[in-house]
Amino acid sequence: MSYAHPEYLISPAELAADLDGRRVLDAAVFLSPAPKGGYRAESGLARFNEGHIPGALFLDLVGDASDTSTGLGFTLPPVAQLEGLFARLGVSNDTETVLYSSGHIMWATRAWWLLRYCGHRRARVLNGGLKAWRDGGHPVSTEAASHPEGNFKAAPDAALFADKDAVLAAIGDGEVCTVNALSPEVYAGDGDFSYGRKGHITGSINLHYEDLLEGGRFKDGEALREALDAKGLLAAPQVISYCGGGISATIDAFACLLCGKDEVAVYDGSMAEWVRDESLPMETGP
């Protein structure tokens, strides 16, 4: 069974067949545990410079595509900031734009989510990222590329993101399925790792983002539907996906869209924001 929206993904072979006709952006970030909980994020630029898809440019999610004033890591920045960034990277409204990662695919889906939030409707995620590209025998380059600036004009879709108040209001609301995309251990509050308070937002369910992937690629349409259906995501009138910082949550959200479920929002602040306020309810356990 195919995806409802196969155009949201692109294979390495399809991309290789027409590199010049697309804008290709590497959005990789690499994480390491932070001493006081959560993660420390490092730009993937150095890895990009070691080898990337020919003609690709680097999209800096850590600095250029985030509001760095909040202390949360990857807060959604002003629309004008994103509009200017994508234009500088050679994106126009009609430019087919491919997002990929030299690390985990979650960074590509986060970049895709940002571009879609800005109203762009010709964005695709490279399924499997740079590893799949290399595994397909396609070349990599260390040469710096340059492209003419685009004339991208954003038309933001606010429904693609949820804030803290929306998540709080969703607790106990049978019309909203709030889903935690983190590992079952972090969701349950087992082990040492946490974002400052252990467990998950009260009433939220768990669908680990890795359960939607196989070998770094999205599972096929039938397997994705089975995984989403098993947790009630496709049947729910509204879905809010969250994680630690609004990144891996985009895997769950993107999978919903692939399968034709459009009423999906990402809680941008996620656990990094939620745990700051002791009055916001959390629970532990599976």
C-alpha positions in Angstrom: 0.0 0.0 0.0 1.5 3.3 -1.0 1.5 6.6 0.9 -1.4 9.0 0.6 1.2 11.7 -0.2 4.2 10.0 -1.8 5.3 13.4 -3.1 6.5 14.4 0.4 9.4 11.9 0.1 12.0 11.4 -2.6 14.3 8.5 -3.2 18.1 8.8 -3.9 17.6 7.5 -7.4 14.9 10.1 -8.2 17.0 12.9 -6.8 20.1 11.8 -8.7 18.1 11.8 -11.9 17.6 15.6 -11.7 19.9 17.3 -9.2 20.1 20.6 -11.2 16.4 21.1 -11.2 16.0 21.1 -7.4 17.4 23.0 -4.4 19.0 20.5 -2.0 19.6 21.4 1.7 21.4 19.5 4.4 19.9 20.2 7.8 21.9 17.9 10.0 22.5 18.5 13.7 24.3 16.1 16.1 23.3 15.7 19.7 25.2 14.8 22.9 23.8 14.5 26.4 24.1 17.8 28.4 25.3 17.6 32.0 22.1 19.0 33.5 19.6 17.0 31.4 18.5 17.2 27.8 20.9 17.4 24.9 23.7 19.7 23.6 23.2 20.4 19.9 26.1 20.8 17.5 25.7 22.1 13.9 26.3 19.5 11.2 28.3 22.0 9.1 31.7 20.4 9.7 30.3 17.0 8.6 28.7 18.7 5.6 32.0 20.1 4.6 33.5 16.6 4.7 31.1 15.4 2.0 27.6 16.3 0.8 25.3 15.8 -2.1 26.7 17.8 -5.0 25.2 21.2 -5.3 23.7 21.1 -1.8 23.8 24.0 0.7 23.8 23.8 4.4 20.7 24.8 6.5 21.7 25.7 10.0 18.8 24.6 12.3 20.7 25.5 15.5 21.2 29.1 14.7 19.7 30.4 11.5 16.4 28.5 11.7 15.7 29.0 15.5 14.9 31.7 17.9 18.1 31.5 20.0 16.8 33.9 22.7 14.6 31.3 24.5 17.2 28.9 25.8 15.1 26.0 24.5 17.3 25.0 21.7 15.0 25.0 18.6 12.2 27.5 19.2 10.2 28.5 16.1 11.7 31.9 15.0 9.7 34.8 13.4 8.4 34.1 10.0 10.5 36.9 8.5 13.6 35.1 9.8 12.7 31.9 8.1 11.6 33.7 4.9 14.9 35.4 4.6 16.8 32.2 5.4 15.1 30.1 2.7 15.5 32.9 0.2 19.2 33.2 0.9 19.5 29.4 0.3 18.1 29.9 -3.2 14.5 28.8 -2.5 11.5 30.5 -4.2 7.9 29.5 -3.8 8.0 27.3 -6.9 11.4 25.7 -6.2 11.2 22.0 -5.6 13.3 21.8 -2.4 14.8 18.6 -1.0 15.7 18.4 2.7 18.1 15.7 3.9 20.4 15.0 6.8 23.9 13.5 7.1 22.7 12.3 10.5 19.2 11.3 11.7 16.3 11.9 9.3 14.5 13.9 12.1 16.5 17.0 11.2 15.2 16.8 7.6 11.6 16.4 8.8 12.1 19.4 11.1 13.4 21.5 8.2 10.5 20.2 6.0 8.0 21.2 8.7 9.4 24.7 8.9 9.3 25.1 5.2 5.7 23.8 5.1 4.8 26.1 8.0 6.0 29.0 5.8 3.6 28.0 3.1 6.0 26.2 0.7 4.3 23.2 -0.9 7.1 21.7 -3.1 9.3 20.4 -0.3 10.4 16.8 -0.1 12.5 14.7 2.4 15.2 12.5 1.1 14.2 9.1 2.4 17.2 7.6 4.2 19.3 10.8 4.0 23.0 10.9 3.0 23.5 7.3 4.0 20.9 6.1 1.5 22.4 8.4 -1.1 25.9 6.9 -0.5 24.5 3.3 -0.4 22.9 3.9 -3.8 26.3 4.6 -5.2 25.7 8.3 -5.8 28.6 10.8 -5.5 29.4 13.2 -2.8 31.3 16.4 -3.0 33.4 18.7 -0.8 33.1 21.7 -3.2 31.1 24.7 -2.0 28.1 25.4 -4.1 26.4 28.8 -4.7 23.0 29.5 -6.1 21.2 32.7 -6.9 19.0 34.1 -4.0 15.4 33.0 -4.2 12.4 35.3 -3.9 10.5 33.1 -1.3 7.5 34.8 0.3 6.1 33.1 3.3 2.4 32.5 4.0 2.5 30.9 7.4 0.1 28.2 8.5 -0.2 28.6 12.3 -2.1 25.3 12.6 1.1 23.3 12.1 2.4 24.3 15.5 0.8 24.1 19.0 1.9 26.1 22.0 1.9 25.2 25.7 -1.6 26.5 26.3 -3.0 24.3 23.5 -1.3 21.2 24.9 -2.6 22.0 28.4 -6.2 22.5 27.0 -5.9 19.1 25.2 -5.5 17.2 28.5 -8.7 15.3 29.0 -10.1 16.4 25.6 -11.2 13.3 23.7 -10.9 15.1 20.4 -7.2 15.5 20.7 -4.6 12.8 20.7 -1.3 14.1 22.2 1.5 11.8 21.3 5.0 11.7 22.8 7.6 10.6 20.2 10.4 9.8 22.6 11.6 6.3 23.6 9.4 4.2 25.9 12.0 4.5 28.7 12.1 8.3 28.6 8.3 8.5 28.2 7.8 6.2 31.3 10.4 8.1 33.3 12.7 5.0 33.7 16.4 5.4 33.9 18.6 8.4 34.6 17.8 10.5 31.5 15.2 13.3 31.7 14.6 16.8 30.5 14.5 18.1 34.1 11.3 16.2 35.3 10.8 12.5 34.5 7.9 11.1 32.6 5.5 12.6 30.1 2.7 15.2 29.7 -0.4 13.9 31.5 -2.7 12.0 29.2 -0.3 11.7 26.3 0.4 8.4 24.6 3.7 7.1 23.3 4.7 6.3 19.7 8.5 6.2 19.5 9.7 7.8 16.3 12.0 4.9 15.6 9.0 2.6 15.3 8.0 4.5 12.1 11.4 4.0 10.5 13.4 1.1 9.2 17.1 1.4 8.4 16.8 5.2 8.7 14.0 5.3 6.1 10.3 5.7 6.6 8.5 2.4 6.6 6.2 1.7 3.7 2.6 3.0 3.6 1.0 -0.1 5.0 3.4 -0.4 7.9 3.1 3.3 8.8 -0.7 3.1 8.8 -0.6 0.0 11.1 1.7 1.8 13.5 -0.3 5.0 13.6 -3.6 3.2 13.7 -2.5 1.1 16.6 -2.1 4.2 18.7 -5.2 5.9 17.4 -3.5 8.8 15.6 -5.3 8.4 12.3 -8.7 8.2 13.9 -8.3 11.2 16.2 -9.9 14.4 15.1 -6.7 16.3 16.1 -3.1 15.2 16.8 -0.4 17.1 18.7 3.0 15.6 18.6 5.8 16.4 21.0 9.2 15.2 22.1 12.2 16.8 23.9 12.6 19.9 21.7 10.2 19.7 18.7 12.5 17.7 16.5 11.8 14.0 16.7 8.1 15.0 17.1 8.2 15.9 13.4 8.8 12.2 12.5 5.4 11.3 14.0 3.8 14.3 12.5 5.3 13.8 9.1 4.3 10.1 9.1 0.7 11.3 9.7 0.8 13.6 6.8 2.3 10.9 4.6 -0.7 8.7 5.4 -3.2 11.5 4.7 -3.8 12.7 8.3 -3.6 16.5 8.0 -5.0 17.7 11.4 -1.6 17.5 13.0 0.4 20.1 15.0 3.9 19.9 16.6 4.3 21.2 20.1 7.3 23.4 19.4 8.5 23.8 23.0 7.9 20.2 23.9 9.5 18.8 27.1 12.2 21.4 27.2 9.5 24.1 27.8 7.0 22.0 29.7 9.3 20.9 32.5 10.2 24.5 33.3 6.8 25.1 34.9 6.2 22.9 37.9 2.5 23.6 37.8 2.2 21.8 34.4 1.1 18.2 35.0 3.2 15.2 34.2 3.0 11.5 35.0 5.3 8.5 34.9 4.8 4.9 33.9 4.1 3.1 30.6 
